[in-house]
Amino acid sequence: MIWQWRAAQRFGTGAGECPAGHTPRFRLPLDCEHIPMPTQTNEKNPKHGGEKPPFEEPKQAPPGSEQEMRTRPDHGESSYRGFGRLRDKVAIITGADSGIGKAVAIAYAREGADVAFGYLPEEEEDASDTVRWIREAGRRALPMPGNIKDENYCRELVDRVVSETGRLDVLVNNAAFQMTHEKIEEFSSEEWDHTLRTNVYGMFYLSKAALPRMREGGAIINTASVQAYKPRGNLLAYATTKGAIVTFTKALSELATERGVRVNAVAPGPVWTPLIPSTMPGQKVKQFGKSDMLERPAQPAELAPAYVFLAATEESSYITGSVLDLTGGRMLP
């Protein structure tokens, strides 16, 4: 059978045979571990795959806190199951105290990676929970508070990771800032500068520091957004940065290929994270995601597998300079 050949070729397990009634678990390490055949499926309508509006969520001050949310996001704490696809790799993830970054950190750890992550000092409580989940997966957590607007911090983050682990395989540029306004004059020059420096400059600083230190087969993954393609005026500054991230991803992929590193982006639609109640008006928060095709926002756990896919060389070795559409049906051009 094909799976027997692949198990033997990939893992060195002889014939790669598995007992009757079991299926091979290809990504687990060398002993071809097995899982029982499922007796029932967990299939469900994607419209019912996560919490739906209306959300009765208290207003928060930026950057927001998961601990203060009434409707907590799902980061895959009780659902994500790893298969060793990132075994013994080392990843840096920014903004991993909550939201998409936290879900990716949990997934990477359960796939076998050690995880270093950046977050703002005021997000320490949320960050400590991320550390707990990484360590419960049996992997090393390297939390490093700071602000990615500071180039020195970005260099120090990369230097510390390489110094303490001896390698760097994956960089996920995920941290971001947004704020909504209804008129252009409501966007102050200070806020505009803050948004660009967080979302674009931070990505540049980290990529510049990380790429020369990364191994062949490495991956850089940037978090873009549907706003890069279908921007809304009330997110003028944020949408501008997400368009820049798409262009940066495509351009950097050409330079990184010479070093054997792939560069891609993920473009989510609406995602339920602390950023929402801390940056949007109450009525927008209450109906967040309702107008989308699936009539709800994504949960961070639903996006994490895409970041695993793009980081796992065997699965995505021919993919670079691409943007993965995770918009829930908004359909990127």
Secondary structure, 3 states (H helix, E strand, C coil): CHHHHHHHHHHCCCCCCCCCCEEECCCCCCCCCEEECCCCCCCCCHHHCCCCCCCCCCCCCCCCCHHHCCCCCCCCCCCCCCCCCCCCCEEEEECCCCHHHHHHHHHHHHCCCEEEEEECHHHHHHHHHHHHHHHHCCCCEEEEECCCCCHHHHHHHHHHHHHHHCCCCEEEECCCCCCCCCCHHHCCHHHHHHHHHHHHHHHHHHHHHHHHHCCCCCEEEEECCHHHCCCCHHHHHHHHHHHHHHHHHHHHHHHHHCCCCEEEEEEECCECCCHHHHHCCHHHHHCCCCCCCCCCCECHHHHHHHHHHHHCHHHHCCCCCCEEEECCCCCCC
